[in-house]
Amino acid sequence: MSYVAIIDPNNTTSDRQSLLANIHGAFGVTPNMFKVVANSPAALRSMWGAFGALGAGVISPKLGEQIAVAVANRNACEYCLAAHTALGRKAGASAEEMSAAQGGSSADPKTAAALRFALQLVEARGQVDEDDVEAVRSAGFNDEEIVEILAHVALNLFTNYVNVAFAVPVDFPAVKLR
């Protein structure tokens, strides 16, 4: 049971209904996380806007989902781990790739570097240094991509915190935390 209300899309204000209808249109369902964030339309607009902006970015959807599962596992967010594992499979990642990403690794050296950098950002709370940035750049990422990796981490921290702090019920197939 969530610690805050799970907004019913059919029984709420028109601004919440409109936002939740857009989310439902994108997913075919309205995930619980969005219904919880809908307690604040401003927060929901921010979150949904960030998903849209990053979805149109230069980082591939597959890598974005791999980053998401690595961050979710590190933050013990069962909700995001389940959701992003499913979304990663939809983006073309194999079960093995998503499992490896959950642990922060990949058989692909470039992806592995991105995941290492993402987890360094989480573990060091952003306190990385020039060598850390240079390592991901040396793996083949340009500055635009490096900034987007950080943006994916930041968005996932927000969603992880929502789901963990408010005990949002998982409505995706469960994935075991490591």
VEXDO-513227 format. One line per 10 residues: number of its first residue (from 1); for each residue y, x, z of N, C-alpha, C. Coordinates in steps of 0.1 Angstrom, whole numbers. Each point is the difference from the previous one (the first is absolute). Example, Ala and Ser with C-alpha at 12.3 -4.5 7.8 and 13.67 -1.06 7.14 Angstrom:
// VEXDO-513227
1> -57:132:78:12:-9:0:12:9:0 | 11:-4:-7:11:9:0:11:-8:8
// end
This chain:
// VEXDO-513227
1> -12:8:0:12:-8:0:12:9:0 | 9:-3:-9:12:8:-1:9:-2:12 | 8:10:4:9:-1:11:13:-7:-4 | 2:-2:-13:12:-8:-4:-6:-10:-10 | 8:-10:-3:-4:-11:-8:-4:4:-14 | -11:-6:-5:-4:2:-14:6:-12:-7 | 10:2:-8:8:-10:-6:-9:-8:-10 | 1:-13:1:-7:-9:-10:9:-1:-12 | -4:5:-12:9:-1:-11:4:-14:-4 | -8:-10:4:3:-14:-4:9:-7:11
11> 2:7:11:8:-7:11:10:10:5 | 9:4:-8:11:10:5:12:-2:-9 | 10:8:3:13:-1:-7:-2:3:-15 | 10:-5:-8:-1:2:-15:0:15:-4 | 8:8:8:1:14:-4:-13:7:2 | -7:-3:12:-13:5:2:-10:-5:-10 | 0:-13:-3:-9:-5:-10:1:7:-14 | 13:2:-4:2:7:-13:-6:14:0 | 3:8:11:-6:13:1:-15:0:0 | -6:-8:8:-14:-1:1:-7:-5:-12
21> 7:-9:-8:-5:-4:-13:-1:11:-10 | 10:9:0:-1:12:-8:-11:9:3 | -3:2:13:-11:8:5:-13:-7:-4 | -1:-13:2:-12:-7:-4:-3:1:-15 | 11:0:-8:-2:1:-14:-5:14:-4 | 4:10:7:-5:14:-3:-14:2:4 | -4:-6:12:-14:3:5:-10:-11:-2 | 5:-12:-3:-9:-11:-1:-3:-7:13 | 5:7:11:-1:-5:13:12:5:7 | 3:-4:12:11:5:8:-6:7:12
31> -1:14:0:-6:7:11:7:-2:13 | -8:0:11:6:-2:13:12:9:3 | -1:13:-4:11:9:3:13:-5:-5 | 1:-6:-12:12:-5:-5:5:-12:8 | -10:-8:4:3:-12:8:6:3:14 | -4:11:5:5:5:13:14:6:-2 | 2:8:-11:13:6:-2:10:-11:-4 | -5:-11:-5:9:-11:-4:8:-6:12 | -4:4:12:8:-4:12:14:5:-2 | 2:11:-7:13:5:-4:2:0:-15
41> 6:-9:-6:2:0:-15:6:14:-5 | 9:5:8:6:13:-3:-11:11:-1 | -8:1:10:-11:9:0:-10:-2:-11 | -3:-12:-3:-9:-4:-11:6:4:-14 | 13:-3:-2:7:5:-12:-1:15:-2 | 3:7:12:-1:15:-1:-14:5:-3 | -10:-6:6:-14:5:-2:-4:-3:-14 | 2:-13:-5:-4:-4:-13:8:8:-11 | 12:2:3:8:8:-10:-5:14:-1 | -4:6:11:-5:14:0:-13:0:-8
51> -9:-10:3:-12:0:-8:2:-1:-15 | 10:-8:-4:3:-2:-14:6:13:-6 | 9:6:7:7:12:-4:-10:11:-2 | -9:2:10:-9:11:-1:-11:-3:-10 | -3:-12:-2:-10:-4:-10:5:3:-14 | 13:1:-2:6:3:-13:4:15:-1 | -4:8:10:3:14:1:-9:9:-9 | 2:13:2:-8:9:-8:-13:4:6 | -2:-3:13:-13:3:6:-10:-11:-5 | -12:3:-4:-9:-10:-5:-4:-9:11
61> -4:-13:-3:-4:-9:10:-12:6:8 | -9:6:-7:-12:6:6:4:10:11 | 9:9:-3:4:10:10:8:-7:11 | 8:-10:-3:7:-7:10:-10:-6:10 | -11:-6:-5:-10:-6:9:-8:11:8 | -2:11:-6:-7:11:7:9:5:11 | 13:1:-2:9:4:11:0:-10:11 | 0:-13:-4:0:-11:9:-12:0:10 | -12:3:-6:-12:0:9:0:12:9 | 5:12:-5:1:12:9:9:-3:11
71> 12:-6:-2:10:-3:10:-6:-11:10 | -6:-10:-6:-6:-11:8:-11:6:10 | -8:8:-5:-11:6:8:6:8:11 | 10:8:-3:7:9:10:7:-8:11 | 5:-12:-4:7:-8:10:-9:-11:6 | -13:1:-3:-10:-10:5:4:-15:-3 | 5:-2:-13:3:-13:-4:-11:-6:-9 | -8:-8:7:-12:-6:-7:5:-10:-11 | 11:-7:2:5:-9:-10:3:8:-13 | 8:10:1:5:7:-12:-12:8:-6
81> -9:5:8:-12:7:-5:-8:-10:-9 | -2:-12:5:-8:-10:-8:8:-4:-12 | 12:-3:1:8:-5:-11:1:11:-11 | 4:12:4:2:10:-10:-13:6:-6 | -11:-1:7:-12:3:-6:-4:-9:-11 | 2:-13:2:-2:-10:-10:10:2:-12 | 12:2:3:10:2:-10:-2:13:-8 | -5:10:7:-4:13:-7:-11:-2:-10 | -10:-8:4:-11:-3:-9:5:-7:-12 | 9:-10:2:6:-7:-11:9:9:-9
91> 5:11:6:8:9:-8:-8:11:-7 | -13:-1:1:-9:9:-7:-7:11:8 | 3:0:13:-7:11:8:-14:-5:3 | -9:10:0:-14:-3:4:-1:-2:15 | -11:-5:5:-2:-1:15:0:14:6 | -5:9:-7:-1:14:5:14:6:1 | 9:-2:-10:13:5:0:8:-6:11 | -2:-13:3:8:-7:11:-5:5:13 | -13:2:1:-6:6:13:6:14:3 | 0:8:-11:5:14:2:15:-1:4
101> 8:-9:-7:14:-1:3:2:-5:14 | -8:-8:5:1:-5:14:0:12:10 | -8:10:-4:-1:13:8:11:10:-4 | 8:-4:-9:11:9:-5:-4:11:-10 | -11:-3:-7:-5:10:-10:-3:-7:-13 | -2:9:-10:-3:-4:-14:-6:11:-7 | -9:-3:-9:-6:10:-9:10:5:-10 | 10:-8:-3:11:4:-9:10:9:8 | 2:12:-4:10:9:8:14:-6:1 | 5:-6:-10:13:-5:0:1:-12:10
111> -9:-9:-1:-1:-11:10:-2:5:14 | -8:10:2:-2:6:13:13:5:6 | 8:7:-9:13:5:5:9:-11:4 | 0:-11:-7:9:-11:3:-4:-6:13 | -13:-2:2:-5:-5:13:3:9:12 | -2:13:-2:3:9:11:15:-1:3 | 9:-1:-10:14:-1:3:3:-13:7 | -6:-11:-5:3:-13:7:-4:1:14 | -12:5:3:-4:1:14:8:10:9 | 5:10:-7:9:9:7:13:-7:4
121> 5:-8:-9:12:-8:4:-3:-10:12 | -12:-6:0:-3:-9:11:-2:8:13 | -8:10:-1:-3:8:13:12:7:5 | 9:5:-8:12:7:4:12:-9:1 | -2:-13:-2:11:-9:1:12:4:-9 | -4:5:-12:10:4:-10:5:14:1 | -4:7:11:5:13:2:-9:11:-8 | 1:-2:-13:-7:10:-9:10:11:-4 | -5:11:-5:10:11:-4:-1:3:-15 | 7:9:-4:1:3:-15:-14:4:-5
131> -8:7:8:-13:4:-5:-9:-12:-2 | 1:-10:8:-7:-12:-2:3:-7:-13 | 13:-1:-3:5:-6:-12:-4:8:-12 | 1:13:2:-4:9:-11:-15:-1:-3 | -8:-2:10:-15:-1:-3:-3:-13:-8 | 7:-11:2:-3:-12:-8:6:2:-14 | 12:7:-1:6:3:-13:-10:9:-8 | -5:10:7:-9:10:-7:-13:-7:-5 | -3:-11:6:-12:-8:-5:3:-8:-12 | 13:0:-4:3:-7:-13:9:-12:2
141> 6:-2:11:9:-12:2:14:5:-1 | 8:-8:-7:15:3:-1:7:-7:11 | 13:3:1:8:-5:11:0:-16:1 | 0:-6:-12:0:-15:0:-13:-5:7 | -11:6:-4:-13:-4:6:-1:3:14 | 5:12:4:0:4:15:8:-10:8 | 11:-4:-5:8:-10:8:-7:-14:0 | -7:-3:-11:-8:-13:1:-12:1:9 | -6:12:1:-11:1:10:6:-3:14 | 11:5:3:6:-2:13:4:-15:1
151> 5:-7:-10:3:-14:0:-13:-8:3 | -11:4:-6:-13:-7:2:-4:1:15 | 2:12:5:-3:2:14:8:-9:9 | 13:0:-3:10:-8:8:-4:-15:0 | -3:-5:-12:-3:-14:-1:-13:-3:8 | -10:9:-1:-12:-2:6:1:1:16 | 9:9:4:3:0:15:5:-14:4 | 9:-6:-7:5:-13:3:-11:-10:1 | -8:0:-11:-11:-10:0:-11:2:11 | -3:13:2:-9:4:11:5:-5:13
161> 13:2:3:5:-3:13:1:-16:1 | 3:-7:-10:0:-15:1:-14:-4:4 | -10:5:-7:-14:-5:2:-6:4:13 | 3:12:4:-5:5:13:7:-6:12 | 14:0:-1:8:-5:11:-2:-15:3 | -2:-7:-11:-1:-15:1:-14:-5:-1 | -10:9:-1:-14:-4:0:-3:-11:-11 | 5:3:-12:-2:-9:-11:-14:-1:-4 | -6:-12:-1:-14:-2:-3:-2:5:-15 | -11:8:-1:-3:6:-13:-6:-11:-9
171> 5:-2:-12:-5:-10:-9:-4:7:-13 | -5:12:0:-6:8:-11:-14:4:5 | -9:4:-9:-13:5:5:2:13:9 | -6:0:12:2:10:10:-5:14:-5 | 7:10:4:-3:14:-3:0:7:14 | -10:8:3:-1:6:13:10:12:0 | 8:1:11:8:11:2:-8:12:3 | 6:12:-3:-7:13:4:6:6:12
// end
